Structures are given as C-alpha cells and as structure tokens.
Amino acid sequence: MKSYNLCILGFGNVGRALAQHLREKTPELRERYGIEWRLTGVATRRLGWIANPVGLDAAALLDGQILSSKAPALANVREWLAAAQANVLFELTSTDPRTGQPAIDHLRAALEYGAHAITANKGALVHAYLEPRDLAEARGKRFLFEATVMGGAPVFSLFRHSLPAVRLQHFRGLLNSTCNVMIEEMERGKSFEEAVKKAQKLGIAETDPSVDVDGWDATVKFCAIATVLMGVPIKLEEIQREGIRNLSAEMVQQARAGGRPYKLVDQIELLGDGVTAYVRPEQLAPGDPLAAVSGGSMLAHFEMDMIPGLTVTLHVPETGTVGPEVTAYDVMADFIRAVSVS
Ligand SMILES: NC(=O)c1ccc[n+]([C@@H]2O[C@H](COP(=O)([O-])OP(=O)(O)OC[C@H]3O[C@@H](n4cnc5c(N)ncnc54)[C@H](OP(=O)(O)O)[C@@H]3O)[C@@H](O)[C@H]2O)c1
C-alpha cells in the first residue's frame, strides 16, 4: 500500500467532481491498486493556497466550508506544493486557449518539485507539450492529460499503451459536440440563433458561443492530437479554421435530405515532411464513419501505417453531453496510471 499526497489546483466543476470520485472510489483504489490518498492541497483564485500535509477535510471542502489555516499564508504555487508535500498535482484551472497560462507554470512547478502532473487544460497541452513531457521524463514522473480531448474516450492512453510503434498518418474527427447538436437543431428547421440558444439552454455551449461556433474549441483539441499523436507541433494559426456560422437552416436541411449531412470536421494528414490541417463544415458521404455520429457524441478516426482504420466513438445519449464528472473520471484514471503503470 502506498499513500499519495494530492493537490488540486482549480476547485471548480472538475476539481470538485474529482474530489467526489476519489472519495467514492477510495475502497476500490485501496483494494485493487494498493493506493491510499489524502488531499493535502487545494487552491483557487478566491480561496488562495491552502495546504496541510496531514490532510485537508475533503468533505468539508465539498460542502463549501472555507478552511482556515493557522499556518502563514502561502504566496505561490511552489510554496504551496512544498507545504502540501505534494506527490501529485491536478491542474484544473480555467483554460486560456491563447497562452496556456498559468497552467503551464503550475505544471512546470509540480514536475520540478518532484510531483506527477495531471491536467484537463487543453491550453497548456497545445502551447507547451514538449517542455512538461521532457521534464517529467527527466524527473522520472508522469505528465498526463487524458481529459483534454474527447473526455471519456482514452485516445492518448490508447496510443501510449496499446499501439506501440505505429505512425499516425491521417486523422479525421468530430471533436466539438456542441456544433453537432446545433447543426441538428437547424436540420429541424431552427435558425442559427435559435440553435445557439438551445445549446446554451442545454448547458453545452460556452458562455461565449464563438468558442464553439467559430471552431476554436475543435481547433485546440485537434492541435493537441496533432502535437501528441502525430509528433507535429502545429500552431493554432497554422490550422485552416472555419466554424459553422455560415451554415443556414436551409443549407443543412437540403444536405440532410440529400443524404450528405453537414458536420464540423477536423482533418489532418501527413504529406511528405508537412501536413495539411483544417477544421471546417463538410458534407459527409454515406458510409463515412463520421456520418453516423449524432447529438452530443464525438468521434476520432485514425489511419496508421500498420492499421488501415481505427475509429473511437464516444456515444452520448440524445442531446446529452460529456460533463465534468466524465472529465474528472479521466483525471482520476490518469492518477491511477501515473502511480501504477511503469
Ligand atoms: N467542465 C468540463 O466538462 C471540462 C471538460 C474538459 C476539460 N475541462 C477543463 O478542465 C478545467 C477546469 O474546468 P472547470 O469546468 O472545472 O472550470 P471552472 O468550474 O470554471 O473552475 C475553474 C477553477 O480554476 C480556478 N482558477 C482559475 N484560474 C486560476 C488561477 N489563475 N489560479 C488559481 N485558480 C484558478 C477557479 O478559481 P476561482 O473560482 O476562485 O476563480 C476555479 O476554481 C479547464 O481547463 C477546462 O477547460 C473541463
């Protein structure tokens, strides 16, 4: 049995769901994996840096109780990690897709301190994949990020553990379920504005709908796949990006009636030394694996030198979507992998 000091940085939807999962799965972690844990650090902008190496009361934190500390106030992430004697950092702060900060600094601090670093923050992955990866390797720690893309479908672990030595040559996917739901609304005769409102009502659109409808969310996830799985550290601005703003209800209804529905497609292909990469609405031919995806589901289709085609689908029931509980599961699974997979 090994015991780990866990630090959660960002205690919002995902951070709280993670704490809940850890509590619920405590017996299983102990019995199946020989893992004991205690929460020794929690931090947010509003709470500040809270640490106790003996363990914080996770139930009280989940109840919204502010934990007071007699210890001197901690000034930054490095002091906090040291005070919490961290073995694992969960970096779950809000994503800044333009810079990846401050998550990148947090991950660096954790790895330099000697803790495993786990994140759900796509921004950090897209802007600084190589640095934490190499730092983790040098320190004998793990840098894991399964929750960043297609929550609930472990695509990074699939390649890392089950597809050794393959070369990914072509990727095609539907990585933004919100646009999918909106296009389907328009197929039912709703206007673009009504479709945006519906997605917001379902709680699946970002507060700023342009993140989804202009293709930013899909592009960032896609960038993470290209960088990590293809070894192509492509920049966001190098991806041709077109969202779904120019689609009208008429266009999508006609396309659906003709058996070639529109979807917001991510595609990247290795061509010699370079790549072509785009995110744009496309009409899909019958038989295209992407055409079968509906509602809040997501799909990733991989073509490799050793395997002609492998499709991973995350099936979500009609108008549902992947919520923070699933994201938090990915984060917890990364924790188990970090401490138990060599
Ligand atoms: N929600 C999902 O289903 C989902 C799915 C995939 C990936 N993710 C990713 O998971 C991460 C967390 O998402 P969420 O839904 O839990 O977000 P959230 O509910 O908005 O919570 C974000 C948390 O991060 C804290 N925070 C933000 N900036 C910080 C900073 N500079 N220093 C310290 N704390 C900071 C916030 O603290 P304050 O409240 O005090 O400001 C809050 O506790 C994001 O990167 C998101 O992109 C989420």
The ligand as an ORCA input file, in Angstrom:
! r2SCAN-3c Opt
* xyz 0 1
  N     -16.138     21.147    -17.405
  C     -15.835     20.190    -18.249
  O     -16.653     19.295    -18.522
  C     -14.464     20.109    -18.869
  C     -14.228     19.213    -19.923
  C     -12.930     19.104    -20.461
  C     -11.911     19.907    -19.974
  N     -12.182     20.815    -18.976
  C     -11.098     21.656    -18.491
  O     -10.936     21.462    -17.086
  C     -10.504     22.668    -16.470
  C     -11.455     23.003    -15.322
  O     -12.776     23.171    -15.847
  P     -13.993     23.521    -14.878
  O     -15.236     23.266    -15.653
  O     -13.800     22.851    -13.547
  O     -13.785     25.101    -14.698
  P     -14.430     26.041    -13.573
  O     -15.631     25.399    -12.970
  O     -14.518     27.384    -14.182
  O     -13.290     26.071    -12.425
  C     -12.043     26.631    -12.644
  C     -11.311     26.682    -11.325
  O      -9.998     27.150    -11.589
  C      -9.715     28.208    -10.663
  N      -8.750     29.102    -11.280
  C      -8.845     29.715    -12.487
  N      -7.752     30.431    -12.718
  C      -6.943     30.259    -11.646
  C      -5.672     30.746    -11.283
  N      -5.011     31.572    -12.079
  N      -5.130     30.355    -10.109
  C      -5.811     29.537     -9.284
  N      -7.022     29.041     -9.570
  C      -7.590     29.402    -10.730
  C     -11.040     28.863    -10.385
  O     -10.964     29.554     -9.195
  P     -11.964     30.772     -8.832
  O     -13.349     30.194     -8.962
  O     -11.599     31.153     -7.458
  O     -11.714     31.837     -9.855
  C     -11.936     27.627    -10.289
  O     -11.833     27.045     -9.012
  C     -10.475     23.733    -17.576
  O      -9.166     23.870    -18.058
  C     -11.386     23.153    -18.651
  O     -11.047     23.599    -19.944
  C     -13.417     20.921    -18.415
*
